[in-house]
Amino acid sequence: MKEGSIGDAIGHYHRAIYGQWSGDPRSSHIETRFELADLLNREGSRDALLSELLPIELDVSNGGDSNRDEAVNAAGAAPQRDAGNIAMLRHLANLFVAAGSPSRAATILLDLLRTDSDDAGLHADEGEAEFALRNYDHAETQFRDAVRLDPSDAHAQHRLQLCDEILRLNPTSRGLSPSERYERSRDLVEYVRNDVNKCLGPNVPPDGQALMQAIDSAKRANITLEDSLAWAGRLWQLRKNECKQPISEDEQPAALVLAMPGNR
């Protein structure tokens, strides 16, 4: 691996995982799988990473107990786990997020939170899993708990602010009245339009100018929520196509709102 021969390294890791170990073979297998998983994560090999994580999940999720049902008492309490097993499960959950399977991560972390609801790090990790699932309301709750329990966590504070802005901007958030949805959709159009103007200034191409003129004309008409979302989506596409600058932190809320299935 250090020589950069990643394919050879992966082959040796696999032979180590399935080879003969003295002492504690189960722990050695798990440790080696985690080393391989970390390597695949650094290489960005999401599919290969996921295939390595599934066997790890079987090994560590129950703390080595293959009979999990017996580990849960009659009152339904979660089984007790030692610190080492909890650390492995958190590591596993974060790797599941990296592998594009945040739902598995959320299941693991919520189970851990049943036994330790005062762990700020667990709440932050669960917030990341919910954020990856685009469950921004649940993510906001988890990040808020993380910040409450650990006010020094700057990353959780930043994520909390981002979730708040997404929820404030999203016209399809739950619990909104039809008029509130409509007003938010109009605000979203202006939000993205400002992004376009900031980035392109006077260099808006002719088709972009025509789009903005059409939006101005539409403001005087009785347009629908769907119309506004369509305008916002077209403006955002204009920004992505014509603006060479990367998406800024200020633009992230709009980008994430427009990427939500209900807003496309």
Contacts in CASP RR format, 6 or more apart in sequence:
PFRMAT RR
TARGET T0000
AUTHOR 0000-0000-0000
METHOD contacts of the structure
MODEL  1
MKEGSIGDAIGHYHRAIYGQWSGDPRSSHIETRFELADLLNREGSRDALL
SELLPIELDVSNGGDSNRDEAVNAAGAAPQRDAGNIAMLRHLANLFVAAG
SPSRAATILLDLLRTDSDDAGLHADEGEAEFALRNYDHAETQFRDAVRLD
PSDAHAQHRLQLCDEILRLNPTSRGLSPSERYERSRDLVEYVRNDVNKCL
GPNVPPDGQALMQAIDSAKRANITLEDSLAWAGRLWQLRKNECKQPISED
EQPAALVLAMPGNR
1 9 0 8 1.000
1 39 0 8 1.000
6 39 0 8 1.000
6 43 0 8 1.000
9 39 0 8 1.000
10 36 0 8 1.000
10 39 0 8 1.000
10 40 0 8 1.000
10 48 0 8 1.000
13 32 0 8 1.000
13 35 0 8 1.000
13 36 0 8 1.000
13 39 0 8 1.000
14 36 0 8 1.000
16 32 0 8 1.000
17 29 0 8 1.000
17 32 0 8 1.000
17 33 0 8 1.000
17 36 0 8 1.000
21 28 0 8 1.000
21 29 0 8 1.000
26 59 0 8 1.000
26 64 0 8 1.000
29 59 0 8 1.000
30 56 0 8 1.000
30 59 0 8 1.000
30 60 0 8 1.000
30 88 0 8 1.000
33 52 0 8 1.000
33 55 0 8 1.000
33 56 0 8 1.000
33 59 0 8 1.000
34 56 0 8 1.000
34 88 0 8 1.000
34 91 0 8 1.000
36 52 0 8 1.000
37 49 0 8 1.000
37 52 0 8 1.000
37 53 0 8 1.000
37 56 0 8 1.000
37 95 0 8 1.000
38 95 0 8 1.000
40 48 0 8 1.000
40 49 0 8 1.000
40 52 0 8 1.000
41 49 0 8 1.000
41 95 0 8 1.000
41 98 0 8 1.000
41 99 0 8 1.000
46 98 0 8 1.000
46 99 0 8 1.000
46 100 0 8 1.000
49 95 0 8 1.000
49 98 0 8 1.000
49 99 0 8 1.000
50 96 0 8 1.000
50 99 0 8 1.000
50 100 0 8 1.000
50 101 0 8 1.000
53 92 0 8 1.000
53 95 0 8 1.000
53 96 0 8 1.000
53 99 0 8 1.000
53 101 0 8 1.000
53 104 0 8 1.000
56 92 0 8 1.000
57 92 0 8 1.000
57 104 0 8 1.000
57 108 0 8 1.000
60 85 0 8 1.000
60 88 0 8 1.000
60 89 0 8 1.000
60 92 0 8 1.000
61 68 0 8 1.000
61 89 0 8 1.000
61 92 0 8 1.000
61 108 0 8 1.000
62 68 0 8 1.000
62 71 0 8 1.000
62 79 0 8 1.000
63 79 0 8 1.000
63 81 0 8 1.000
63 85 0 8 1.000
64 85 0 8 1.000
65 71 0 8 1.000
65 79 0 8 1.000
68 79 0 8 1.000
71 79 0 8 1.000
72 78 0 8 1.000
72 79 0 8 1.000
77 114 0 8 1.000
77 115 0 8 1.000
78 111 0 8 1.000
78 114 0 8 1.000
78 115 0 8 1.000
80 115 0 8 1.000
81 89 0 8 1.000
81 112 0 8 1.000
81 115 0 8 1.000
86 112 0 8 1.000
86 116 0 8 1.000
89 108 0 8 1.000
89 112 0 8 1.000
90 109 0 8 1.000
90 112 0 8 1.000
90 122 0 8 1.000
90 125 0 8 1.000
92 105 0 8 1.000
92 108 0 8 1.000
93 104 0 8 1.000
93 105 0 8 1.000
93 106 0 8 1.000
93 108 0 8 1.000
93 109 0 8 1.000
93 125 0 8 1.000
93 129 0 8 1.000
94 105 0 8 1.000
94 125 0 8 1.000
94 128 0 8 1.000
96 102 0 8 1.000
96 104 0 8 1.000
96 105 0 8 1.000
96 108 0 8 1.000
96 129 0 8 1.000
97 105 0 8 1.000
97 128 0 8 1.000
97 129 0 8 1.000
97 132 0 8 1.000
100 132 0 8 1.000
102 128 0 8 1.000
102 129 0 8 1.000
102 130 0 8 1.000
102 132 0 8 1.000
102 133 0 8 1.000
103 129 0 8 1.000
103 133 0 8 1.000
105 125 0 8 1.000
105 128 0 8 1.000
105 129 0 8 1.000
105 132 0 8 1.000
106 126 0 8 1.000
106 129 0 8 1.000
106 130 0 8 1.000
106 133 0 8 1.000
109 122 0 8 1.000
109 125 0 8 1.000
109 126 0 8 1.000
109 129 0 8 1.000
110 126 0 8 1.000
112 119 0 8 1.000
112 122 0 8 1.000
113 119 0 8 1.000
113 122 0 8 1.000
113 123 0 8 1.000
113 126 0 8 1.000
116 122 0 8 1.000
118 149 0 8 1.000
119 149 0 8 1.000
120 145 0 8 1.000
120 146 0 8 1.000
120 147 0 8 1.000
120 149 0 8 1.000
120 150 0 8 1.000
120 153 0 8 1.000
120 156 0 8 1.000
121 146 0 8 1.000
121 149 0 8 1.000
121 150 0 8 1.000
121 153 0 8 1.000
123 142 0 8 1.000
123 143 0 8 1.000
123 145 0 8 1.000
123 146 0 8 1.000
123 149 0 8 1.000
123 156 0 8 1.000
124 142 0 8 1.000
124 143 0 8 1.000
124 146 0 8 1.000
124 150 0 8 1.000
124 153 0 8 1.000
124 155 0 8 1.000
124 156 0 8 1.000
124 159 0 8 1.000
126 142 0 8 1.000
127 138 0 8 1.000
127 139 0 8 1.000
127 142 0 8 1.000
127 143 0 8 1.000
127 146 0 8 1.000
127 159 0 8 1.000
128 139 0 8 1.000
128 159 0 8 1.000
130 136 0 8 1.000
130 138 0 8 1.000
130 139 0 8 1.000
130 142 0 8 1.000
131 139 0 8 1.000
131 159 0 8 1.000
131 163 0 8 1.000
134 256 0 8 1.000
134 259 0 8 1.000
134 260 0 8 1.000
136 163 0 8 1.000
136 166 0 8 1.000
136 167 0 8 1.000
136 170 0 8 1.000
136 256 0 8 1.000
137 163 0 8 1.000
137 167 0 8 1.000
137 173 0 8 1.000
137 174 0 8 1.000
139 159 0 8 1.000
139 163 0 8 1.000
140 160 0 8 1.000
140 163 0 8 1.000
140 164 0 8 1.000
140 167 0 8 1.000
143 156 0 8 1.000
143 157 0 8 1.000
143 159 0 8 1.000
143 160 0 8 1.000
143 163 0 8 1.000
144 160 0 8 1.000
146 153 0 8 1.000
146 156 0 8 1.000
146 160 0 8 1.000
147 153 0 8 1.000
147 156 0 8 1.000
147 157 0 8 1.000
147 160 0 8 1.000
150 156 0 8 1.000
151 157 0 8 1.000
162 252 0 8 1.000
162 253 0 8 1.000
162 256 0 8 1.000
165 253 0 8 1.000
166 253 0 8 1.000
166 256 0 8 1.000
166 257 0 8 1.000
167 173 0 8 1.000
169 184 0 8 1.000
169 187 0 8 1.000
169 188 0 8 1.000
169 191 0 8 1.000
169 253 0 8 1.000
169 254 0 8 1.000
169 257 0 8 1.000
170 184 0 8 1.000
170 257 0 8 1.000
170 260 0 8 1.000
170 263 0 8 1.000
171 181 0 8 1.000
171 182 0 8 1.000
171 184 0 8 1.000
171 185 0 8 1.000
171 187 0 8 1.000
171 188 0 8 1.000
171 225 0 8 1.000
171 228 0 8 1.000
171 229 0 8 1.000
171 263 0 8 1.000
172 181 0 8 1.000
172 260 0 8 1.000
172 262 0 8 1.000
172 263 0 8 1.000
173 184 0 8 1.000
176 184 0 8 1.000
178 225 0 8 1.000
181 225 0 8 1.000
182 224 0 8 1.000
182 225 0 8 1.000
182 228 0 8 1.000
185 225 0 8 1.000
185 228 0 8 1.000
185 229 0 8 1.000
185 232 0 8 1.000
186 228 0 8 1.000
188 228 0 8 1.000
188 229 0 8 1.000
188 232 0 8 1.000
188 254 0 8 1.000
188 257 0 8 1.000
188 258 0 8 1.000
189 215 0 8 1.000
189 228 0 8 1.000
189 231 0 8 1.000
189 232 0 8 1.000
189 235 0 8 1.000
191 232 0 8 1.000
191 254 0 8 1.000
192 232 0 8 1.000
192 233 0 8 1.000
192 235 0 8 1.000
192 236 0 8 1.000
192 239 0 8 1.000
192 254 0 8 1.000
192 258 0 8 1.000
193 212 0 8 1.000
193 215 0 8 1.000
193 235 0 8 1.000
195 235 0 8 1.000
195 236 0 8 1.000
195 239 0 8 1.000
195 250 0 8 1.000
195 251 0 8 1.000
195 254 0 8 1.000
196 204 0 8 1.000
196 235 0 8 1.000
196 238 0 8 1.000
196 239 0 8 1.000
196 243 0 8 1.000
197 204 0 8 1.000
199 239 0 8 1.000
199 242 0 8 1.000
199 243 0 8 1.000
199 245 0 8 1.000
200 239 0 8 1.000
200 242 0 8 1.000
200 243 0 8 1.000
203 242 0 8 1.000
204 212 0 8 1.000
204 238 0 8 1.000
204 242 0 8 1.000
205 242 0 8 1.000
207 238 0 8 1.000
208 238 0 8 1.000
208 242 0 8 1.000
211 231 0 8 1.000
211 234 0 8 1.000
211 235 0 8 1.000
211 238 0 8 1.000
212 235 0 8 1.000
215 231 0 8 1.000
215 235 0 8 1.000
218 227 0 8 1.000
218 231 0 8 1.000
229 263 0 8 1.000
229 264 0 8 1.000
232 254 0 8 1.000
232 258 0 8 1.000
232 263 0 8 1.000
233 258 0 8 1.000
233 264 0 8 1.000
236 254 0 8 1.000
236 255 0 8 1.000
236 258 0 8 1.000
239 251 0 8 1.000
247 255 0 8 1.000
257 263 0 8 1.000
258 264 0 8 1.000
END
